[in-house]
Amino acid sequence: MKTGTVFVLVAFIAVGMEMAYARIPIKDQRPGFCPEVPKGTFGICIESCSGDGSCPKGMKCCSNGCGHVCKTALRVKGGSGGHVEDGQGVY
């Protein structure tokens, strides 16, 4: 096989594994809601948590627009998602 073909095959396998992992029910969900991510914003594409249980007490593992990071849990659904009004900063 050519190197490019092997690379594509490995990429498909990796994506398939991530999709299968995403369907596994999360048992360590904490009460509260994640802040909403404003449309058109993207965070850093890192996975710094793998569920609410991997975050400090009072925080949830939330999407930042690309990856997942620990954020303070909200009591009601909604919020700014950590968006800074002047467009500066990364959440």
Z-matrix of the N, CA and C atoms (Angstrom, degrees):
N
C 1 1.457
C 2 1.519 1 110.00
N 3 1.293 2 114.12 1 150.23
C 4 1.455 3 118.49 2 175.91
C 5 1.528 4 109.68 3 -78.25
N 6 1.308 5 115.44 4 155.32
C 7 1.462 6 121.12 5 -178.75
C 8 1.522 7 111.46 6 -58.86
N 9 1.318 8 117.68 7 -41.24
C 10 1.466 9 121.63 8 179.94
C 11 1.511 10 112.26 9 -61.85
N 12 1.323 11 116.89 10 -39.82
C 13 1.463 12 121.22 11 179.08
C 14 1.526 13 110.67 12 -65.29
N 15 1.319 14 116.83 13 -42.17
C 16 1.462 15 120.78 14 178.33
C 17 1.523 16 110.12 15 -63.41
N 18 1.321 17 117.25 16 -42.58
C 19 1.456 18 121.00 17 179.06
C 20 1.527 19 111.04 18 -59.91
N 21 1.321 20 117.51 19 -45.22
C 22 1.476 21 121.59 20 179.49
C 23 1.524 22 109.99 21 -63.33
N 24 1.329 23 117.51 22 -42.35
C 25 1.461 24 121.01 23 179.08
C 26 1.530 25 111.02 24 -61.77
N 27 1.316 26 117.58 25 -44.60
C 28 1.467 27 121.64 26 178.31
C 29 1.527 28 110.23 27 -63.24
N 30 1.325 29 118.06 28 -39.90
C 31 1.470 30 121.46 29 178.77
C 32 1.528 31 110.68 30 -62.33
N 33 1.338 32 117.67 31 -43.30
C 34 1.461 33 120.73 32 178.81
C 35 1.530 34 111.15 33 -63.74
N 36 1.306 35 117.43 34 -39.98
C 37 1.462 36 120.71 35 179.13
C 38 1.525 37 109.88 36 -65.09
N 39 1.327 38 117.49 37 -43.22
C 40 1.464 39 121.13 38 179.72
C 41 1.522 40 111.29 39 -62.43
N 42 1.324 41 117.59 40 -43.60
C 43 1.469 42 121.19 41 179.04
C 44 1.523 43 110.00 42 -64.58
N 45 1.312 44 117.36 43 -41.68
C 46 1.461 45 120.93 44 178.36
C 47 1.511 46 112.45 45 -61.67
N 48 1.336 47 116.76 46 -39.72
C 49 1.465 48 120.40 47 178.64
C 50 1.521 49 110.96 48 -66.64
N 51 1.339 50 117.35 49 -39.59
C 52 1.463 51 120.12 50 178.30
C 53 1.518 52 110.99 51 -64.89
N 54 1.333 53 117.48 52 -39.32
C 55 1.466 54 120.45 53 178.84
C 56 1.523 55 110.15 54 -65.72
N 57 1.317 56 117.78 55 -39.92
C 58 1.461 57 120.76 56 178.73
C 59 1.522 58 110.50 57 -66.04
N 60 1.335 59 117.48 58 -40.65
C 61 1.462 60 121.65 59 178.98
C 62 1.527 61 110.97 60 -64.38
N 63 1.316 62 117.66 61 -35.56
C 64 1.464 63 121.51 62 -178.81
C 65 1.527 64 111.51 63 -65.66
N 66 1.325 65 118.10 64 -22.63
C 67 1.465 66 121.46 65 -178.59
C 68 1.523 67 113.00 66 -87.64
N 69 1.326 68 117.72 67 -7.56
C 70 1.461 69 120.90 68 179.04
C 71 1.527 70 108.55 69 -72.06
N 72 1.338 71 118.12 70 126.41
C 73 1.470 72 119.01 71 -179.28
C 74 1.530 73 111.23 72 -61.60
N 75 1.303 74 115.08 73 140.51
C 76 1.458 75 121.01 74 -179.95
C 77 1.521 76 107.99 75 -91.49
N 78 1.321 77 116.98 76 122.04
C 79 1.459 78 122.07 77 -176.44
C 80 1.517 79 112.34 78 -92.25
N 81 1.301 80 117.67 79 -19.46
C 82 1.460 81 120.19 80 -173.61
C 83 1.528 82 112.96 81 -101.52
N 84 1.326 83 117.04 82 33.79
C 85 1.461 84 119.36 83 179.32
C 86 1.521 85 110.14 84 -72.29
N 87 1.327 86 114.49 85 136.92
C 88 1.461 87 121.34 86 178.28
C 89 1.519 88 109.71 87 -101.28
N 90 1.321 89 117.17 88 159.60
C 91 1.467 90 119.48 89 178.08
C 92 1.525 91 110.67 90 -65.77
N 93 1.302 92 114.99 91 156.99
C 94 1.458 93 120.81 92 178.85
C 95 1.516 94 111.17 93 104.49
N 96 1.314 95 115.34 94 -179.68
C 97 1.450 96 121.98 95 -176.26
C 98 1.520 97 110.05 96 -127.98
N 99 1.311 98 115.20 97 154.92
C 100 1.467 99 120.85 98 173.51
C 101 1.525 100 108.75 99 -82.09
N 102 1.333 101 117.26 100 146.66
C 103 1.463 102 119.63 101 174.35
C 104 1.526 103 109.70 102 -62.68
N 105 1.319 104 116.84 103 144.39
C 106 1.457 105 120.46 104 178.24
C 107 1.519 106 110.02 105 -72.24
N 108 1.314 107 115.84 106 143.69
C 109 1.465 108 121.47 107 176.14
C 110 1.523 109 106.80 108 -92.24
N 111 1.328 110 118.41 109 121.06
C 112 1.468 111 120.49 110 -179.59
C 113 1.527 112 111.17 111 -59.44
N 114 1.325 113 116.46 112 141.90
C 115 1.463 114 121.11 113 179.28
C 116 1.522 115 110.15 114 -58.16
N 117 1.316 116 115.26 115 140.13
C 118 1.453 117 120.73 116 177.50
C 119 1.518 118 114.81 117 83.33
N 120 1.338 119 117.81 118 3.25
C 121 1.464 120 119.92 119 178.22
C 122 1.524 121 109.12 120 -108.47
N 123 1.302 122 115.15 121 149.06
C 124 1.459 123 121.43 122 -179.66
C 125 1.515 124 108.67 123 -132.93
N 126 1.312 125 116.25 124 139.75
C 127 1.452 126 121.00 125 175.91
C 128 1.518 127 110.36 126 -99.18
N 129 1.306 128 115.76 127 -172.51
C 130 1.459 129 120.94 128 177.24
C 131 1.525 130 108.55 129 -71.24
N 132 1.310 131 117.36 130 134.57
C 133 1.468 132 122.30 131 -177.11
C 134 1.530 133 111.06 132 -82.99
N 135 1.336 134 115.25 133 67.03
C 136 1.460 135 121.63 134 176.02
C 137 1.516 136 108.39 135 -125.60
N 138 1.295 137 116.43 136 154.87
C 139 1.460 138 122.70 137 175.46
C 140 1.527 139 106.86 138 -111.11
N 141 1.338 140 116.63 139 88.11
C 142 1.464 141 119.99 140 -177.69
C 143 1.529 142 112.10 141 -90.43
N 144 1.335 143 117.24 142 -1.24
C 145 1.464 144 120.77 143 174.56
C 146 1.521 145 108.60 144 -148.66
N 147 1.330 146 115.74 145 157.35
C 148 1.460 147 119.81 146 -178.65
C 149 1.523 148 111.75 147 -123.41
N 150 1.293 149 117.11 148 17.44
C 151 1.459 150 123.28 149 -179.04
C 152 1.512 151 108.39 150 152.52
N 153 1.314 152 116.33 151 166.10
C 154 1.460 153 120.49 152 -177.28
C 155 1.528 154 111.95 153 -58.13
N 156 1.333 155 117.52 154 -32.05
C 157 1.451 156 121.42 155 -179.17
C 158 1.521 157 113.83 156 -66.73
N 159 1.334 158 116.73 157 -17.31
C 160 1.464 159 119.46 158 179.42
C 161 1.529 160 111.61 159 -92.36
N 162 1.329 161 117.10 160 4.68
C 163 1.474 162 122.38 161 178.73
C 164 1.527 163 109.99 162 -107.76
N 165 1.338 164 116.92 163 157.39
C 166 1.470 165 119.93 164 175.58
C 167 1.528 166 111.32 165 -61.51
N 168 1.325 167 116.54 166 160.59
C 169 1.466 168 122.50 167 -179.85
C 170 1.530 169 110.40 168 -55.25
N 171 1.332 170 116.61 169 137.04
C 172 1.458 171 122.13 170 179.49
C 173 1.512 172 113.73 171 85.72
N 174 1.341 173 117.10 172 1.72
C 175 1.455 174 120.38 173 -179.56
C 176 1.519 175 109.55 174 -121.41
N 177 1.337 176 115.29 175 157.32
C 178 1.450 177 122.36 176 178.76
C 179 1.526 178 109.22 177 -123.52
N 180 1.321 179 116.19 178 155.47
C 181 1.460 180 122.11 179 175.23
C 182 1.528 181 106.81 180 -85.11
N 183 1.335 182 116.57 181 111.46
C 184 1.458 183 122.12 182 -172.32
C 185 1.526 184 111.96 183 -124.39
N 186 1.308 185 115.44 184 153.66
C 187 1.464 186 120.68 185 174.50
C 188 1.517 187 109.17 186 -70.66
N 189 1.328 188 115.77 187 143.76
C 190 1.461 189 120.30 188 174.75
C 191 1.520 190 110.82 189 -112.32
N 192 1.314 191 116.66 190 13.11
C 193 1.458 192 121.72 191 -179.12
C 194 1.511 193 112.44 192 106.07
N 195 1.324 194 116.96 193 -13.39
C 196 1.463 195 121.50 194 176.41
C 197 1.523 196 109.79 195 -146.12
N 198 1.325 197 117.45 196 -55.27
C 199 1.459 198 122.46 197 179.32
C 200 1.517 199 110.98 198 -109.77
N 201 1.318 200 116.21 199 -157.21
C 202 1.462 201 121.99 200 178.28
C 203 1.517 202 110.03 201 -131.14
N 204 1.329 203 116.15 202 135.08
C 205 1.463 204 122.90 203 179.64
C 206 1.523 205 109.13 204 -138.25
N 207 1.325 206 116.89 205 160.25
C 208 1.468 207 121.48 206 177.39
C 209 1.525 208 109.25 207 -78.08
N 210 1.342 209 115.64 208 129.31
C 211 1.467 210 121.91 209 178.25
C 212 1.519 211 108.86 210 -133.01
N 213 1.318 212 116.01 211 154.27
C 214 1.464 213 121.09 212 177.27
C 215 1.526 214 109.32 213 -63.99
N 216 1.331 215 116.42 214 130.30
C 217 1.463 216 121.76 215 -179.05
C 218 1.520 217 110.50 216 -69.32
N 219 1.326 218 116.11 217 139.97
C 220 1.464 219 122.14 218 176.35
C 221 1.518 220 109.16 219 -97.24
N 222 1.323 221 117.02 220 149.03
C 223 1.469 222 120.92 221 178.83
C 224 1.521 223 111.85 222 -79.26
N 225 1.332 224 116.74 223 -30.02
C 226 1.457 225 121.46 224 178.54
C 227 1.520 226 108.56 225 -121.80
N 228 1.326 227 115.51 226 151.13
C 229 1.461 228 120.11 227 -178.51
C 230 1.526 229 110.00 228 -68.66
N 231 1.328 230 116.47 229 138.42
C 232 1.468 231 122.13 230 179.31
C 233 1.501 232 110.02 231 129.71
N 234 1.305 233 117.12 232 -158.95
C 235 1.462 234 120.97 233 178.51
C 236 1.513 235 111.78 234 109.05
N 237 1.313 236 114.73 235 173.02
C 238 1.460 237 120.23 236 -174.42
C 239 1.512 238 113.32 237 -92.02
N 240 1.317 239 119.72 238 -8.59
C 241 1.454 240 121.46 239 -179.28
C 242 1.505 241 112.76 240 69.81
N 243 1.319 242 117.31 241 17.75
C 244 1.448 243 120.11 242 179.42
C 245 1.514 244 112.80 243 84.87
N 246 1.314 245 117.00 244 9.55
C 247 1.464 246 121.12 245 -178.64
C 248 1.520 247 110.90 246 -68.48
N 249 1.309 248 115.74 247 130.21
C 250 1.463 249 121.58 248 178.67
C 251 1.525 250 107.84 249 -89.41
N 252 1.310 251 117.20 250 130.02
C 253 1.452 252 121.72 251 -172.51
C 254 1.522 253 114.89 252 -56.25
N 255 1.332 254 118.26 253 -36.56
C 256 1.446 255 118.67 254 -177.72
C 257 1.536 256 112.95 255 -85.28
N 258 1.326 257 116.45 256 5.19
C 259 1.449 258 120.40 257 177.46
C 260 1.513 259 114.33 258 83.82
N 261 1.312 260 117.47 259 3.08
C 262 1.464 261 121.00 260 -179.08
C 263 1.519 262 110.04 261 -94.18
N 264 1.314 263 116.45 262 151.32
C 265 1.451 264 121.15 263 174.13
C 266 1.517 265 112.74 264 92.15
N 267 1.300 266 114.61 265 160.59
C 268 1.447 267 122.39 266 177.62
C 269 1.504 268 107.12 267 -122.67
N 270 1.288 269 116.83 268 140.03
C 271 1.459 270 119.71 269 -179.45
C 272 1.494 271 110.27 270 -105.17
